Amino acid sequence: MVEQEQHIATDDARAGATPHVVRYVLAISLALAVVAMLLVIWR
């Protein structure tokens, strides 16, 4: 017996919400890392 492929909508397949907070965290972390490296080099 061959099983048929199951198609699930993207929203139904997700385990939870996907807010855009991760983008902000990554951007802020990158900015802080650059500032920290500049302070280390500058001193």
SEMILO-219912 format. One record per residue: residue in one letter; chain; x, y, z of N, C-alpha, C, O in turn. Coordinates in Angstrom, 1 decimal, padded with zeros to 4 digits. Layout:
<pt><rokol>A</rokol><vonu>A</vonu><n_X>X</n_X><n_Y>Y</n_Y><n_Z>Z</n_Z><ca_X>X</ca_X><ca_Y>Y</ca_Y><ca_Z>Z</ca_Z><c_X>X</c_X><c_Y>Y</c_Y><c_Z>Z</c_Z><o_X>X</o_X><o_Y>Y</o_Y><o_Z>Z</o_Z></pt>
...
***
This chain:
<pt><rokol>M</rokol><vonu>A</vonu><n_X>000.8</n_X><n_Y>-001.2</n_Y><n_Z>000.0</n_Z><ca_X>000.0</ca_X><ca_Y>000.0</ca_Y><ca_Z>000.0</ca_Z><c_X>000.9</c_X><c_Y>001.3</c_Y><c_Z>000.0</c_Z><o_X>001.8</o_X><o_Y>001.4</o_Y><o_Z>000.8</o_Z></pt>
<pt><rokol>V</rokol><vonu>A</vonu><n_X>000.6</n_X><n_Y>002.1</n_Y><n_Z>-000.9</n_Z><ca_X>001.4</ca_X><ca_Y>003.4</ca_Y><ca_Z>-001.0</ca_Z><c_X>000.7</c_X><c_Y>004.5</c_Y><c_Z>-000.3</c_Z><o_X>-000.5</o_X><o_Y>004.8</o_Y><o_Z>-000.6</o_Z></pt>
<pt><rokol>E</rokol><vonu>A</vonu><n_X>001.4</n_X><n_Y>005.1</n_Y><n_Z>000.6</n_Z><ca_X>000.7</ca_X><ca_Y>006.2</ca_Y><ca_Z>001.3</ca_Z><c_X>000.8</c_X><c_Y>007.5</c_Y><c_Z>000.5</c_Z><o_X>001.8</o_X><o_Y>007.8</o_Y><o_Z>-000.1</o_Z></pt>
<pt><rokol>Q</rokol><vonu>A</vonu><n_X>-000.2</n_X><n_Y>008.3</n_Y><n_Z>000.6</n_Z><ca_X>-000.2</ca_X><ca_Y>009.6</ca_Y><ca_Z>-000.1</ca_Z><c_X>000.6</c_X><c_Y>010.6</c_Y><c_Z>000.7</c_Z><o_X>000.6</o_X><o_Y>010.6</o_Y><o_Z>001.9</o_Z></pt>
<pt><rokol>E</rokol><vonu>A</vonu><n_X>001.2</n_X><n_Y>011.5</n_Y><n_Z>-000.1</n_Z><ca_X>001.9</ca_X><ca_Y>012.6</ca_Y><ca_Z>000.6</ca_Z><c_X>000.9</c_X><c_Y>013.6</c_Y><c_Z>001.2</c_Z><o_X>-000.1</o_X><o_Y>013.9</o_Y><o_Z>000.6</o_Z></pt>
<pt><rokol>Q</rokol><vonu>A</vonu><n_X>001.3</n_X><n_Y>014.0</n_Y><n_Z>002.4</n_Z><ca_X>000.4</ca_X><ca_Y>014.9</ca_Y><ca_Z>003.2</ca_Z><c_X>000.9</c_X><c_Y>016.3</c_Y><c_Z>003.0</c_Z><o_X>002.1</o_X><o_Y>016.6</o_Y><o_Z>003.3</o_Z></pt>
<pt><rokol>H</rokol><vonu>A</vonu><n_X>000.0</n_X><n_Y>017.2</n_Y><n_Z>002.7</n_Z><ca_X>000.4</ca_X><ca_Y>018.7</ca_Y><ca_Z>002.5</ca_Z><c_X>-000.3</c_X><c_Y>019.4</c_Y><c_Z>003.6</c_Z><o_X>-001.5</o_X><o_Y>019.4</o_Y><o_Z>003.8</o_Z></pt>
<pt><rokol>I</rokol><vonu>A</vonu><n_X>000.5</n_X><n_Y>020.2</n_Y><n_Z>004.4</n_Z><ca_X>000.0</ca_X><ca_Y>021.0</ca_Y><ca_Z>005.5</ca_Z><c_X>000.3</c_X><c_Y>022.5</c_Y><c_Z>005.2</c_Z><o_X>001.4</o_X><o_Y>022.8</o_Y><o_Z>004.7</o_Z></pt>
<pt><rokol>A</rokol><vonu>A</vonu><n_X>-000.6</n_X><n_Y>023.4</n_Y><n_Z>005.4</n_Z><ca_X>-000.4</ca_X><ca_Y>024.8</ca_Y><ca_Z>005.2</ca_Z><c_X>000.7</c_X><c_Y>025.3</c_Y><c_Z>006.2</c_Z><o_X>000.9</o_X><o_Y>024.7</o_Y><o_Z>007.3</o_Z></pt>
<pt><rokol>T</rokol><vonu>A</vonu><n_X>001.5</n_X><n_Y>026.3</n_Y><n_Z>005.7</n_Z><ca_X>002.6</ca_X><ca_Y>026.8</ca_Y><ca_Z>006.5</ca_Z><c_X>002.2</c_X><c_Y>027.2</c_Y><c_Z>007.9</c_Z><o_X>002.9</o_X><o_Y>026.9</o_Y><o_Z>008.9</o_Z></pt>
<pt><rokol>D</rokol><vonu>A</vonu><n_X>001.1</n_X><n_Y>027.9</n_Y><n_Z>008.0</n_Z><ca_X>000.6</ca_X><ca_Y>028.4</ca_Y><ca_Z>009.3</ca_Z><c_X>000.2</c_X><c_Y>027.2</c_Y><c_Z>010.2</c_Z><o_X>000.4</o_X><o_Y>027.3</o_Y><o_Z>011.4</o_Z></pt>
<pt><rokol>D</rokol><vonu>A</vonu><n_X>-000.3</n_X><n_Y>026.2</n_Y><n_Z>009.7</n_Z><ca_X>-000.7</ca_X><ca_Y>025.0</ca_Y><ca_Z>010.5</ca_Z><c_X>000.5</c_X><c_Y>024.2</c_Y><c_Z>010.9</c_Z><o_X>000.5</o_X><o_Y>023.6</o_Y><o_Z>011.9</o_Z></pt>
<pt><rokol>A</rokol><vonu>A</vonu><n_X>001.5</n_X><n_Y>024.2</n_Y><n_Z>010.1</n_Z><ca_X>002.7</ca_X><ca_Y>023.4</ca_Y><ca_Z>010.4</ca_Z><c_X>003.6</c_X><c_Y>024.0</c_Y><c_Z>011.4</c_Z><o_X>004.4</o_X><o_Y>023.3</o_Y><o_Z>012.1</o_Z></pt>
<pt><rokol>R</rokol><vonu>A</vonu><n_X>003.5</n_X><n_Y>025.3</n_Y><n_Z>011.6</n_Z><ca_X>004.4</ca_X><ca_Y>026.0</ca_Y><ca_Z>012.6</ca_Z><c_X>004.0</c_X><c_Y>025.6</c_Y><c_Z>014.0</c_Z><o_X>002.9</o_X><o_Y>025.4</o_Y><o_Z>014.3</o_Z></pt>
<pt><rokol>A</rokol><vonu>A</vonu><n_X>005.1</n_X><n_Y>025.5</n_Y><n_Z>014.9</n_Z><ca_X>004.8</ca_X><ca_Y>025.2</ca_Y><ca_Z>016.3</ca_Z><c_X>004.4</c_X><c_Y>026.3</c_Y><c_Z>017.1</c_Z><o_X>003.7</o_X><o_Y>026.1</o_Y><o_Z>018.2</o_Z></pt>
<pt><rokol>G</rokol><vonu>A</vonu><n_X>004.7</n_X><n_Y>027.5</n_Y><n_Z>016.7</n_Z><ca_X>004.3</ca_X><ca_Y>028.7</ca_Y><ca_Z>017.5</ca_Z><c_X>004.3</c_X><c_Y>030.0</c_Y><c_Z>016.7</c_Z><o_X>004.5</o_X><o_Y>029.9</o_Y><o_Z>015.4</o_Z></pt>
<pt><rokol>A</rokol><vonu>A</vonu><n_X>004.3</n_X><n_Y>031.1</n_Y><n_Z>017.3</n_Z><ca_X>004.3</ca_X><ca_Y>032.4</ca_Y><ca_Z>016.7</ca_Z><c_X>005.7</c_X><c_Y>032.7</c_Y><c_Z>016.2</c_Z><o_X>006.7</o_X><o_Y>032.2</o_Y><o_Z>016.8</o_Z></pt>
<pt><rokol>T</rokol><vonu>A</vonu><n_X>005.8</n_X><n_Y>033.5</n_Y><n_Z>015.2</n_Z><ca_X>007.2</ca_X><ca_Y>033.9</ca_Y><ca_Z>014.7</ca_Z><c_X>007.3</c_X><c_Y>035.4</c_Y><c_Z>014.7</c_Z><o_X>007.2</o_X><o_Y>036.0</o_Y><o_Z>013.6</o_Z></pt>
<pt><rokol>P</rokol><vonu>A</vonu><n_X>007.4</n_X><n_Y>036.0</n_Y><n_Z>015.8</n_Z><ca_X>007.5</ca_X><ca_Y>037.5</ca_Y><ca_Z>015.9</ca_Z><c_X>008.9</c_X><c_Y>037.9</c_Y><c_Z>015.3</c_Z><o_X>009.8</o_X><o_Y>037.1</o_Y><o_Z>015.2</o_Z></pt>
<pt><rokol>H</rokol><vonu>A</vonu><n_X>009.0</n_X><n_Y>039.2</n_Y><n_Z>015.0</n_Z><ca_X>010.2</ca_X><ca_Y>039.7</ca_Y><ca_Z>014.4</ca_Z><c_X>011.2</c_X><c_Y>040.2</c_Y><c_Z>015.4</c_Z><o_X>012.1</o_X><o_Y>041.0</o_Y><o_Z>015.1</o_Z></pt>
<pt><rokol>V</rokol><vonu>A</vonu><n_X>011.1</n_X><n_Y>039.7</n_Y><n_Z>016.6</n_Z><ca_X>011.9</ca_X><ca_Y>040.2</ca_Y><ca_Z>017.7</ca_Z><c_X>013.4</c_X><c_Y>039.7</c_Y><c_Z>017.5</c_Z><o_X>014.3</o_X><o_Y>040.4</o_Y><o_Z>017.9</o_Z></pt>
<pt><rokol>V</rokol><vonu>A</vonu><n_X>013.5</n_X><n_Y>038.6</n_Y><n_Z>016.9</n_Z><ca_X>014.9</ca_X><ca_Y>038.0</ca_Y><ca_Z>016.6</ca_Z><c_X>015.7</c_X><c_Y>039.0</c_Y><c_Z>015.8</c_Z><o_X>016.9</o_X><o_Y>039.1</o_Y><o_Z>016.0</o_Z></pt>
<pt><rokol>R</rokol><vonu>A</vonu><n_X>015.1</n_X><n_Y>039.6</n_Y><n_Z>014.8</n_Z><ca_X>015.8</ca_X><ca_Y>040.5</ca_Y><ca_Z>014.0</ca_Z><c_X>016.4</c_X><c_Y>041.7</c_Y><c_Z>014.8</c_Z><o_X>017.5</o_X><o_Y>042.1</o_Y><o_Z>014.6</o_Z></pt>
<pt><rokol>Y</rokol><vonu>A</vonu><n_X>015.6</n_X><n_Y>042.2</n_Y><n_Z>015.7</n_Z><ca_X>016.0</ca_X><ca_Y>043.3</ca_Y><ca_Z>016.5</ca_Z><c_X>017.1</c_X><c_Y>042.9</c_Y><c_Z>017.5</c_Z><o_X>018.1</o_X><o_Y>043.6</o_Y><o_Z>017.7</o_Z></pt>
<pt><rokol>V</rokol><vonu>A</vonu><n_X>017.0</n_X><n_Y>041.7</n_Y><n_Z>018.1</n_Z><ca_X>018.0</ca_X><ca_Y>041.2</ca_Y><ca_Z>019.0</ca_Z><c_X>019.3</c_X><c_Y>041.0</c_Y><c_Z>018.3</c_Z><o_X>020.4</o_X><o_Y>041.4</o_Y><o_Z>018.8</o_Z></pt>
<pt><rokol>L</rokol><vonu>A</vonu><n_X>019.3</n_X><n_Y>040.4</n_Y><n_Z>017.1</n_Z><ca_X>020.5</ca_X><ca_Y>040.3</ca_Y><ca_Z>016.3</ca_Z><c_X>021.1</c_X><c_Y>041.6</c_Y><c_Z>015.9</c_Z><o_X>022.4</o_X><o_Y>041.7</o_Y><o_Z>016.0</o_Z></pt>
<pt><rokol>A</rokol><vonu>A</vonu><n_X>020.3</n_X><n_Y>042.5</n_Y><n_Z>015.5</n_Z><ca_X>020.8</ca_X><ca_Y>043.9</ca_Y><ca_Z>015.1</ca_Z><c_X>021.5</c_X><c_Y>044.6</c_Y><c_Z>016.2</c_Z><o_X>022.6</o_X><o_Y>045.2</o_Y><o_Z>016.1</o_Z></pt>
<pt><rokol>I</rokol><vonu>A</vonu><n_X>020.8</n_X><n_Y>044.6</n_Y><n_Z>017.4</n_Z><ca_X>021.4</ca_X><ca_Y>045.2</ca_Y><ca_Z>018.6</ca_Z><c_X>022.6</c_X><c_Y>044.5</c_Y><c_Z>019.1</c_Z><o_X>023.6</o_X><o_Y>045.2</o_Y><o_Z>019.4</o_Z></pt>
<pt><rokol>S</rokol><vonu>A</vonu><n_X>022.6</n_X><n_Y>043.2</n_Y><n_Z>019.0</n_Z><ca_X>023.8</ca_X><ca_Y>042.5</ca_Y><ca_Z>019.4</ca_Z><c_X>025.0</c_X><c_Y>042.8</c_Y><c_Z>018.5</c_Z><o_X>026.1</o_X><o_Y>042.9</o_Y><o_Z>019.0</o_Z></pt>
<pt><rokol>L</rokol><vonu>A</vonu><n_X>024.8</n_X><n_Y>042.8</n_Y><n_Z>017.2</n_Z><ca_X>025.8</ca_X><ca_Y>043.1</ca_Y><ca_Z>016.3</ca_Z><c_X>026.4</c_X><c_Y>044.5</c_Y><c_Z>016.5</c_Z><o_X>027.6</o_X><o_Y>044.7</o_Y><o_Z>016.5</o_Z></pt>
<pt><rokol>A</rokol><vonu>A</vonu><n_X>025.5</n_X><n_Y>045.5</n_Y><n_Z>016.7</n_Z><ca_X>025.9</ca_X><ca_Y>046.9</ca_Y><ca_Z>017.0</ca_Z><c_X>026.7</c_X><c_Y>046.9</c_Y><c_Z>018.3</c_Z><o_X>027.8</o_X><o_Y>047.6</o_Y><o_Z>018.3</o_Z></pt>
<pt><rokol>L</rokol><vonu>A</vonu><n_X>026.3</n_X><n_Y>046.3</n_Y><n_Z>019.3</n_Z><ca_X>027.1</ca_X><ca_Y>046.3</ca_Y><ca_Z>020.6</ca_Z><c_X>028.4</c_X><c_Y>045.6</c_Y><c_Z>020.4</c_Z><o_X>029.4</o_X><o_Y>046.0</o_Y><o_Z>021.0</o_Z></pt>
<pt><rokol>A</rokol><vonu>A</vonu><n_X>028.5</n_X><n_Y>044.5</n_Y><n_Z>019.6</n_Z><ca_X>029.8</ca_X><ca_Y>043.9</ca_Y><ca_Z>019.4</ca_Z><c_X>030.7</c_X><c_Y>044.8</c_Y><c_Z>018.6</c_Z><o_X>031.9</o_X><o_Y>044.8</o_Y><o_Z>018.9</o_Z></pt>
<pt><rokol>V</rokol><vonu>A</vonu><n_X>030.2</n_X><n_Y>045.5</n_Y><n_Z>017.6</n_Z><ca_X>031.1</ca_X><ca_Y>046.4</ca_Y><ca_Z>016.9</ca_Z><c_X>031.6</c_X><c_Y>047.5</c_Y><c_Z>017.8</c_Z><o_X>032.7</o_X><o_Y>047.9</o_Y><o_Z>017.7</o_Z></pt>
<pt><rokol>V</rokol><vonu>A</vonu><n_X>030.7</n_X><n_Y>048.1</n_Y><n_Z>018.6</n_Z><ca_X>031.1</ca_X><ca_Y>049.1</ca_Y><ca_Z>019.5</ca_Z><c_X>032.1</c_X><c_Y>048.6</c_Y><c_Z>020.5</c_Z><o_X>033.1</o_X><o_Y>049.3</o_Y><o_Z>020.8</o_Z></pt>
<pt><rokol>A</rokol><vonu>A</vonu><n_X>032.0</n_X><n_Y>047.4</n_Y><n_Z>021.0</n_Z><ca_X>032.9</ca_X><ca_Y>046.9</ca_Y><ca_Z>022.0</ca_Z><c_X>034.3</c_X><c_Y>046.7</c_Y><c_Z>021.3</c_Z><o_X>035.3</o_X><o_Y>047.0</o_Y><o_Z>021.9</o_Z></pt>
<pt><rokol>M</rokol><vonu>A</vonu><n_X>034.3</n_X><n_Y>046.2</n_Y><n_Z>020.1</n_Z><ca_X>035.6</ca_X><ca_Y>046.0</ca_Y><ca_Z>019.4</ca_Z><c_X>036.2</c_X><c_Y>047.3</c_Y><c_Z>019.1</c_Z><o_X>037.4</o_X><o_Y>047.4</o_Y><o_Z>019.2</o_Z></pt>
<pt><rokol>L</rokol><vonu>A</vonu><n_X>035.4</n_X><n_Y>048.3</n_Y><n_Z>018.7</n_Z><ca_X>036.0</ca_X><ca_Y>049.6</ca_Y><ca_Z>018.5</ca_Z><c_X>036.7</c_X><c_Y>050.2</c_Y><c_Z>019.7</c_Z><o_X>037.7</o_X><o_Y>050.8</o_Y><o_Z>019.7</o_Z></pt>
<pt><rokol>L</rokol><vonu>A</vonu><n_X>036.0</n_X><n_Y>050.0</n_Y><n_Z>020.9</n_Z><ca_X>036.5</ca_X><ca_Y>050.5</ca_Y><ca_Z>022.1</ca_Z><c_X>037.8</c_X><c_Y>049.7</c_Y><c_Z>022.5</c_Z><o_X>038.8</o_X><o_Y>050.3</o_Y><o_Z>023.0</o_Z></pt>
<pt><rokol>V</rokol><vonu>A</vonu><n_X>037.9</n_X><n_Y>048.5</n_Y><n_Z>022.2</n_Z><ca_X>039.1</ca_X><ca_Y>047.7</ca_Y><ca_Z>022.5</ca_Z><c_X>040.3</c_X><c_Y>048.1</c_Y><c_Z>021.6</c_Z><o_X>041.4</o_X><o_Y>048.3</o_Y><o_Z>022.1</o_Z></pt>
<pt><rokol>I</rokol><vonu>A</vonu><n_X>040.0</n_X><n_Y>048.4</n_Y><n_Z>020.3</n_Z><ca_X>041.0</ca_X><ca_Y>048.8</ca_Y><ca_Z>019.4</ca_Z><c_X>041.4</c_X><c_Y>050.2</c_Y><c_Z>019.7</c_Z><o_X>042.6</o_X><o_Y>050.6</o_Y><o_Z>019.6</o_Z></pt>
<pt><rokol>W</rokol><vonu>A</vonu><n_X>040.5</n_X><n_Y>051.1</n_Y><n_Z>020.1</n_Z><ca_X>040.7</ca_X><ca_Y>052.5</ca_Y><ca_Z>020.3</ca_Z><c_X>041.6</c_X><c_Y>052.7</c_Y><c_Z>021.5</c_Z><o_X>042.4</o_X><o_Y>053.7</o_Y><o_Z>021.5</o_Z></pt>
<pt><rokol>R</rokol><vonu>A</vonu><n_X>041.5</n_X><n_Y>051.9</n_Y><n_Z>022.5</n_Z><ca_X>042.2</ca_X><ca_Y>052.1</ca_Y><ca_Z>023.8</ca_Z><c_X>043.6</c_X><c_Y>051.6</c_Y><c_Z>023.7</c_Z><o_X>044.3</o_X><o_Y>051.6</o_Y><o_Z>024.7</o_Z></pt>
***
